[in-house]
Amino acid sequence: MVFAAIQIYLKFLYWNGKSFFLKTLELLFYQGKNRKYKAGFTNEKQNQKMNNNIQQVDVTEEMFFKMWINMLQPFLKLRQQEIDLLAKLLYHRYIVSESVADKSMIDFFLFSSENRKKMRQELKYEVYTFNNNLAILRKKNLIIGKSINKKIIPSIEKPFDVFKFTYLINIKR
């Protein structure tokens, strides 16, 4: 059984009229596995005790990807069918990436007609529903060409036993 630990720190800081919370997530997605930015969004009072709210959730690998998309939902603004499809795409990408090392081949296998048919049957979508939802994900730039946008792919390191998802929100008084 795989479990994901979700760690949430809530604080607000406004930056140039845009919430620092939103900017932090953009940095997380652009940086990917590179975690050098982490010191960039802590404040000068690093030794100050932080209020923590940690929620532990036990999920399967497949359910993790749906949970991941649901946590990003405030930013993605997807309908339920689009959430299900994107979570299924991420799960199948994870499975393919375990056996294929070349990134371009991962996308090739992910969007192959056999894999698309398999995903469509797992989701119990008609062909037109599946294709319409893929088109919507393309319009929202979550699928670019024949690959998933790198900003929404979670950084998963082996072994995939625990995943920590952190929001840091600085409250300005």
Stockholm file with secondary structure:
# STOCKHOLM 1.0

chainA/1-173         MVFAAIQIYLKFLYWNGKSFFLKTLELLFYQGKNRKYKAGFTNEKQNQKMNNNIQQVDVTEEMFFKMWINMLQPFLKLRQQEIDLLAKLLYHRYIVSESVADKSMIDFFLFSSENRKKMRQELKYEVYTFNNNLAILRKKNLIIGKSINKKIIPSIEKPFDVFKFTYLINIKR
#=GR chainA/1-173 SS CCEEEEEECCCCCEETTEEHHHHHHHHHHHHTTCCGGGGGGSCSCTTSCCCCEEEEEECCHHHHHHHHHHHHHHHHCCCHHHHHHHHHHHHHHHHHHHHCCCHHHHHHHHTSHHHHHHHHHHHTCCHHHHHHHHHHHHHTTSEETTEECGGGSCCCCSSCSCCEECCCCCCCC
#=GC SS_cons         CCEEEEEECCCCCEETTEEHHHHHHHHHHHHTTCCGGGGGGSCSCTTSCCCCEEEEEECCHHHHHHHHHHHHHHHHCCCHHHHHHHHHHHHHHHHHHHHCCCHHHHHHHHTSHHHHHHHHHHHTCCHHHHHHHHHHHHHTTSEETTEECGGGSCCCCSSCSCCEECCCCCCCC
//
